[in-house]
Amino acid sequence: RGSPIVMAYLSAAGQTLGNGSFRYIRELIDGDTAVLEFQTKMDGIVVNGIDMITFDEDGLITDFKVMVRPMKAMNKVWEMMATQLKSDQKSATAGSSAT
């Protein structure tokens, strides 16, 4: 349940954050929860953030939260992800009407 929208957001995040400067710089794991700190640069803005991931007993993700700082980085991520999601939605709509 919710898989298509989760995949859309993860894909958009990967395409906007996952540029050549993206790297994980720290990880903390405690039981079923992992916190991964990352850093990247987008349009000259240094983005620092964390992925907080919780897993169930089968190793499947039950919760995934991303936090980003500073505020100008959060705004840039929001702007670029919104653009990517709109682009992906247009591509999906165009692809489904072509079939």
C-alpha positions as a Markdown table, in Angstrom:
| # | Residue | x | y | z |
|---|---|---|---|---|
| 1 | Arg | 0.0 | 0.0 | 0.0 |
| 2 | Gly | 1.3 | 3.4 | -1.0 |
| 3 | Ser | 4.1 | 1.9 | -3.0 |
| 4 | Pro | 3.7 | 4.0 | -6.2 |
| 5 | Ile | 3.8 | 7.3 | -4.4 |
| 6 | Val | 6.8 | 6.2 | -2.2 |
| 7 | Met | 8.6 | 5.1 | -5.3 |
| 8 | Ala | 7.8 | 8.4 | -7.0 |
| 9 | Tyr | 9.2 | 10.4 | -4.1 |
| 10 | Leu | 12.3 | 8.2 | -3.7 |
| 11 | Ser | 13.0 | 8.4 | -7.4 |
| 12 | Ala | 12.7 | 12.2 | -7.4 |
| 13 | Ala | 14.9 | 12.4 | -4.3 |
| 14 | Gly | 17.5 | 10.2 | -6.0 |
| 15 | Gln | 17.5 | 12.4 | -9.1 |
| 16 | Thr | 17.7 | 15.7 | -7.2 |
| 17 | Leu | 20.0 | 14.8 | -4.3 |
| 18 | Gly | 22.0 | 12.0 | -5.9 |
| 19 | Asn | 24.4 | 14.1 | -7.9 |
| 20 | Gly | 28.1 | 13.7 | -8.0 |
| 21 | Ser | 28.6 | 15.4 | -4.7 |
| 22 | Phe | 26.2 | 13.2 | -2.6 |
| 23 | Arg | 27.8 | 11.2 | 0.1 |
| 24 | Tyr | 26.8 | 9.6 | 3.4 |
| 25 | Ile | 29.1 | 10.8 | 6.2 |
| 26 | Arg | 27.8 | 9.0 | 9.3 |
| 27 | Glu | 25.5 | 6.1 | 10.2 |
| 28 | Leu | 23.9 | 5.2 | 13.5 |
| 29 | Ile | 22.1 | 1.8 | 13.9 |
| 30 | Asp | 20.0 | 0.8 | 16.9 |
| 31 | Gly | 17.9 | -2.3 | 16.6 |
| 32 | Asp | 15.3 | -1.7 | 13.9 |
| 33 | Thr | 16.2 | 1.9 | 13.3 |
| 34 | Ala | 19.0 | 3.4 | 11.2 |
| 35 | Val | 20.0 | 7.1 | 10.9 |
| 36 | Leu | 22.2 | 8.0 | 8.0 |
| 37 | Glu | 23.7 | 11.5 | 7.7 |
| 38 | Phe | 24.4 | 12.8 | 4.2 |
| 39 | Gln | 25.8 | 15.8 | 2.5 |
| 40 | Thr | 25.5 | 17.1 | -1.0 |
| 41 | Lys | 25.6 | 20.3 | -3.0 |
| 42 | Met | 22.7 | 21.6 | -5.1 |
| 43 | Asp | 23.1 | 24.8 | -7.2 |
| 44 | Gly | 26.0 | 25.9 | -5.0 |
| 45 | Ile | 24.0 | 25.3 | -1.7 |
| 46 | Val | 25.5 | 22.8 | 0.7 |
| 47 | Val | 22.7 | 20.4 | 1.9 |
| 48 | Asn | 23.1 | 18.5 | 5.1 |
| 49 | Gly | 20.5 | 16.0 | 6.2 |
| 50 | Ile | 19.6 | 12.7 | 7.7 |
| 51 | Asp | 17.6 | 9.7 | 6.6 |
| 52 | Met | 15.7 | 8.0 | 9.5 |
| 53 | Ile | 14.6 | 4.5 | 8.5 |
| 54 | Thr | 12.7 | 2.0 | 10.6 |
| 55 | Phe | 12.4 | -1.7 | 9.6 |
| 56 | Asp | 10.0 | -4.4 | 10.5 |
| 57 | Glu | 11.0 | -8.0 | 11.6 |
| 58 | Asp | 11.2 | -9.0 | 7.9 |
| 59 | Gly | 13.7 | -6.2 | 7.1 |
| 60 | Leu | 11.1 | -4.2 | 5.2 |
| 61 | Ile | 10.9 | -0.4 | 5.6 |
| 62 | Thr | 8.0 | 0.7 | 7.7 |
| 63 | Asp | 9.0 | 4.4 | 8.1 |
| 64 | Phe | 11.3 | 6.6 | 6.2 |
| 65 | Lys | 11.9 | 10.2 | 7.2 |
| 66 | Val | 14.3 | 12.8 | 5.6 |
| 67 | Met | 15.3 | 15.9 | 7.4 |
| 68 | Val | 17.4 | 18.6 | 5.7 |
| 69 | Arg | 19.1 | 21.8 | 6.8 |
| 70 | Pro | 19.8 | 24.8 | 6.6 |
| 71 | Met | 16.5 | 26.4 | 5.6 |
| 72 | Lys | 17.8 | 27.6 | 2.2 |
| 73 | Ala | 18.9 | 24.0 | 1.4 |
| 74 | Met | 15.4 | 22.7 | 2.4 |
| 75 | Asn | 13.8 | 25.2 | 0.1 |
| 76 | Lys | 16.1 | 24.2 | -2.8 |
| 77 | Val | 15.4 | 20.5 | -2.2 |
| 78 | Trp | 11.6 | 21.2 | -2.2 |
| 79 | Glu | 11.9 | 23.3 | -5.4 |
| 80 | Met | 13.9 | 20.7 | -7.3 |
| 81 | Met | 11.9 | 17.7 | -6.1 |
| 82 | Ala | 8.6 | 19.5 | -7.0 |
| 83 | Thr | 10.0 | 20.1 | -10.5 |
| 84 | Gln | 11.1 | 16.5 | -10.8 |
| 85 | Leu | 7.8 | 15.1 | -9.6 |
| 86 | Lys | 5.9 | 17.2 | -12.1 |
| 87 | Ser | 8.2 | 16.1 | -14.9 |
| 88 | Asp | 7.8 | 12.4 | -13.9 |
| 89 | Gln | 4.0 | 12.8 | -13.7 |
| 90 | Lys | 3.9 | 14.4 | -17.2 |
| 91 | Ser | 6.0 | 11.6 | -18.6 |
| 92 | Ala | 3.8 | 8.9 | -17.0 |
| 93 | Thr | 0.7 | 10.5 | -18.3 |
| 94 | Ala | 2.2 | 10.9 | -21.8 |
| 95 | Gly | 3.3 | 7.2 | -21.7 |
| 96 | Ser | -0.1 | 5.9 | -20.6 |
| 97 | Ser | -2.0 | 7.9 | -23.3 |
| 98 | Ala | 0.4 | 6.5 | -25.9 |
| 99 | Thr | -0.5 | 2.9 | -25.2 |
